[in-house]
């Protein structure tokens, strides 16, 4: 089945640091990947849709200069949280859909990255 | 607007059966997904329904009625490890996934 790998699992860093999170599709090529954020006891919130070879599509209210997305290859998307502050502390999760079989394929999720900004 | 409703929390007893409902109002419909999310972990895919009826997969079954904008996830022979949040999500006409807020299921011995 479709496997998505996300790295790192945990990040603890000082305020003002930029943090990069990687999302890889291991056994399929993903032209589109999705980045979510989830605060404790709240629902998944889609931040942006990452498109290979073009600009990401950001959801309303998400600052594109704050959350930089790069999708340079068919198997890798990265999310960089620039100049992170304590309010950016959250659980960040990526997902991807295997395009083989059509647009109704399920999204498969990475294990998530727990980001804590001190 | 687009809307997905599911109960916030449910409690059930180990060994019993529980049904988690989901109603939706979306612009178009290309299928409905159920995901399981344990606390502190990412969601995992459970089921997909695009046609009316019941899809059975082991202890879990998912039902869809497109005319009623309604689905349910049925969990049988509940085990303690089934304690998790269950997320309903609908693929709209643009193939965008619209997520419900999730139902937290608490299993008691």
Interface residues (C-beta under 8 A of the other chain):
Chain A: X6 X34 X43 X44 X46 X91 X93 X103 X104 X106 X107 X108 X109 X110 X111 X112 X114
Chain B: X30 X31 X33 X40 X41 X42 X43 X44 X45 X48 X50 X87 X91 X95 X97 X99 X100 X101 X102
